[in-house]
């Protein structure tokens, strides 16, 4: 895990100083957009992005120690998450909004998992959906978390009538505040700009990013199906924790398929969910010899994509 963190740091430094440019990613939400200072490539935005990625990995590590969704003492899912970010160095040159949504997902999984069979989890429900609504003001991609958390709370058996009210109030409150204070008006609303795959344009960087996303998405779905066949025999808590990861993986893949232009935004969240599947696959199949070969291939693939993007004009 430490070596992967060092690799990610090195990839960030190389991406900044070689002038790698991320494929076009919209940074516009319903009313606001991320500041140019953060989204413009440079050492400071890149450092902020790197710290957020490392923090996401550490939060997931602590989360597993408490809730044990990967049934083994392993750091493999953190290592895999960092490796998948190394594979896309062009998005490391500035503060990627996708990094923020991955960090928010990692943080909000704490109250989600803590609400298991808690019929009085309205505060957690309100908090999570208020964060999603607030994030959607700055980037529409935050809405990808909405169906995953609705299904997640339903699966946790925490979404009763009061929970539904808490969810609705959470979604409304951020808009209520900014409209009520006069910060924005309904006329400032910006509709989403969706770019389907049939509108595919762009240079080699964009094509390489789409290939990377397709490979990671297919790998994640295949591993998730394999893992669920075994996880279904575990205790209920472990099943529902991992089911949420699958919900988030599927909704992310669907969102990427609908809006290819924001693929770089969805890659960190996709990588976070796929990393859990990789760790589960590795720990659930202890009788399989040469499991390390898969990890070696993953490392080689990540470094290969990283090198390709760095040397690509």
GIGI-V964529 format. One record per backbone hydrogen bond with DSSP energy under -1.0 kcal/mol. NH is the residue of the N-H (numbers start at 1). CO is the residue of the C=O. E is the energy in kcal/mol with one decimal. If there is no record, write none. Layout:
BEGIN
nh->NH co->CO e->E
nh->NH co->CO e->E
END
This chain:
BEGIN
nh->5 co->1 e->-2.1
nh->6 co->2 e->-2.2
nh->7 co->3 e->-2.3
nh->8 co->4 e->-2.4
nh->9 co->5 e->-2.1
nh->10 co->6 e->-2.6
nh->11 co->7 e->-2.6
nh->12 co->8 e->-2.1
nh->13 co->9 e->-2.3
nh->14 co->10 e->-2.6
nh->15 co->11 e->-2.5
nh->16 co->12 e->-2.2
nh->17 co->13 e->-2.3
nh->18 co->14 e->-1.9
nh->20 co->15 e->-1.9
nh->29 co->32 e->-3.2
nh->30 co->136 e->-2.0
nh->31 co->137 e->-1.4
nh->32 co->137 e->-2.9
nh->34 co->27 e->-1.6
nh->39 co->35 e->-2.0
nh->40 co->36 e->-1.9
nh->42 co->93 e->-2.3
nh->46 co->42 e->-2.1
nh->47 co->43 e->-2.2
nh->48 co->44 e->-2.3
nh->49 co->45 e->-2.3
nh->50 co->46 e->-2.4
nh->51 co->47 e->-2.5
nh->52 co->48 e->-2.1
nh->53 co->49 e->-2.1
nh->54 co->50 e->-2.4
nh->55 co->51 e->-2.5
nh->56 co->52 e->-2.1
nh->57 co->53 e->-1.9
nh->58 co->54 e->-2.2
nh->59 co->55 e->-2.6
nh->60 co->56 e->-2.2
nh->61 co->57 e->-1.9
nh->62 co->58 e->-2.4
nh->63 co->59 e->-2.5
nh->64 co->60 e->-2.1
nh->65 co->61 e->-1.4
nh->66 co->62 e->-1.4
nh->67 co->63 e->-2.9
nh->68 co->64 e->-1.9
nh->72 co->70 e->-3.0
nh->74 co->72 e->-1.3
nh->79 co->75 e->-2.2
nh->80 co->76 e->-2.6
nh->81 co->77 e->-2.0
nh->82 co->78 e->-2.3
nh->83 co->79 e->-2.3
nh->84 co->80 e->-2.4
nh->85 co->81 e->-1.1
nh->86 co->82 e->-1.8
nh->87 co->83 e->-1.5
nh->88 co->85 e->-1.4
nh->91 co->88 e->-1.5
nh->92 co->89 e->-1.9
nh->95 co->38 e->-2.4
nh->99 co->96 e->-1.2
nh->100 co->96 e->-1.1
nh->101 co->97 e->-1.9
nh->102 co->98 e->-1.9
nh->103 co->99 e->-2.2
nh->104 co->100 e->-2.7
nh->105 co->101 e->-2.2
nh->106 co->102 e->-2.2
nh->107 co->103 e->-2.3
nh->108 co->104 e->-2.8
nh->109 co->105 e->-1.1
nh->110 co->107 e->-1.3
nh->112 co->108 e->-1.6
nh->113 co->109 e->-2.9
nh->114 co->110 e->-2.3
nh->115 co->112 e->-1.1
nh->116 co->113 e->-1.3
nh->117 co->156 e->-3.3
nh->118 co->115 e->-2.4
nh->125 co->121 e->-2.2
nh->126 co->122 e->-2.9
nh->127 co->123 e->-2.5
nh->128 co->124 e->-2.4
nh->129 co->125 e->-2.1
nh->130 co->126 e->-2.1
nh->131 co->127 e->-2.1
nh->132 co->128 e->-2.1
nh->133 co->129 e->-2.2
nh->134 co->130 e->-2.5
nh->135 co->131 e->-2.6
nh->136 co->132 e->-2.0
nh->138 co->135 e->-1.4
nh->139 co->135 e->-2.1
nh->140 co->28 e->-1.2
nh->142 co->139 e->-1.7
nh->143 co->140 e->-2.0
nh->144 co->141 e->-1.9
nh->145 co->142 e->-1.8
nh->149 co->145 e->-2.4
nh->150 co->146 e->-2.1
nh->151 co->147 e->-2.4
nh->152 co->148 e->-2.1
nh->153 co->149 e->-2.7
nh->154 co->150 e->-2.0
nh->155 co->151 e->-2.6
nh->156 co->152 e->-1.8
nh->157 co->154 e->-1.2
nh->158 co->153 e->-2.3
nh->160 co->158 e->-1.2
nh->164 co->160 e->-2.3
nh->165 co->161 e->-2.0
nh->166 co->162 e->-2.4
nh->167 co->163 e->-2.3
nh->168 co->164 e->-2.5
nh->169 co->165 e->-2.7
nh->170 co->166 e->-2.2
nh->171 co->167 e->-2.1
nh->172 co->168 e->-1.8
nh->173 co->169 e->-2.7
nh->176 co->172 e->-2.5
nh->177 co->173 e->-2.4
nh->178 co->174 e->-2.1
nh->179 co->175 e->-2.4
nh->180 co->176 e->-2.3
nh->181 co->177 e->-2.3
nh->183 co->178 e->-1.7
nh->184 co->178 e->-1.3
nh->188 co->185 e->-2.4
nh->189 co->186 e->-1.4
nh->190 co->30 e->-2.8
nh->199 co->196 e->-2.1
nh->200 co->197 e->-1.5
nh->207 co->203 e->-1.8
nh->208 co->204 e->-2.6
nh->209 co->205 e->-2.1
nh->210 co->206 e->-2.1
nh->211 co->207 e->-2.1
nh->212 co->208 e->-2.4
nh->213 co->209 e->-2.5
nh->214 co->210 e->-2.4
nh->215 co->211 e->-2.4
nh->216 co->212 e->-2.5
nh->217 co->213 e->-2.6
nh->218 co->214 e->-2.4
nh->219 co->215 e->-2.4
nh->220 co->216 e->-2.5
nh->221 co->217 e->-2.4
nh->222 co->218 e->-2.5
nh->223 co->219 e->-2.4
nh->224 co->220 e->-2.4
nh->225 co->221 e->-2.2
nh->226 co->222 e->-2.1
nh->227 co->223 e->-2.8
nh->228 co->224 e->-2.5
nh->229 co->225 e->-1.2
nh->230 co->227 e->-1.1
nh->231 co->227 e->-3.0
nh->232 co->228 e->-2.0
nh->233 co->230 e->-1.8
nh->234 co->231 e->-2.3
nh->239 co->235 e->-1.8
nh->240 co->236 e->-2.5
nh->241 co->237 e->-2.2
nh->242 co->238 e->-2.0
nh->243 co->239 e->-2.1
nh->244 co->240 e->-1.7
nh->245 co->241 e->-1.3
nh->246 co->242 e->-1.8
nh->247 co->243 e->-2.5
nh->248 co->244 e->-2.7
nh->249 co->245 e->-2.1
nh->250 co->246 e->-2.7
nh->251 co->247 e->-2.6
nh->252 co->248 e->-1.9
nh->253 co->249 e->-2.2
nh->254 co->250 e->-2.4
nh->255 co->251 e->-2.3
nh->256 co->252 e->-2.3
nh->257 co->253 e->-1.9
nh->258 co->254 e->-1.8
nh->259 co->255 e->-2.4
nh->260 co->195 e->-1.7
nh->262 co->259 e->-1.1
nh->263 co->260 e->-1.8
nh->266 co->262 e->-1.5
nh->267 co->263 e->-1.5
nh->270 co->266 e->-2.6
nh->271 co->267 e->-3.1
nh->272 co->268 e->-2.0
nh->273 co->269 e->-1.9
nh->274 co->270 e->-2.7
nh->275 co->271 e->-2.2
nh->276 co->272 e->-1.1
nh->277 co->273 e->-1.3
nh->278 co->274 e->-2.4
nh->279 co->275 e->-2.2
nh->280 co->276 e->-2.4
nh->281 co->277 e->-2.6
nh->282 co->278 e->-2.2
nh->283 co->279 e->-2.3
nh->284 co->280 e->-2.4
nh->288 co->285 e->-1.1
nh->293 co->290 e->-1.3
nh->296 co->292 e->-2.4
nh->297 co->293 e->-2.4
nh->298 co->294 e->-2.2
nh->299 co->295 e->-2.5
nh->300 co->296 e->-2.5
nh->301 co->297 e->-2.7
nh->302 co->298 e->-2.5
nh->303 co->299 e->-2.5
nh->304 co->300 e->-2.2
nh->305 co->301 e->-2.5
nh->306 co->302 e->-2.2
nh->307 co->303 e->-2.7
nh->308 co->304 e->-2.4
nh->309 co->305 e->-2.2
nh->310 co->306 e->-2.1
nh->311 co->307 e->-2.2
nh->312 co->308 e->-1.0
END
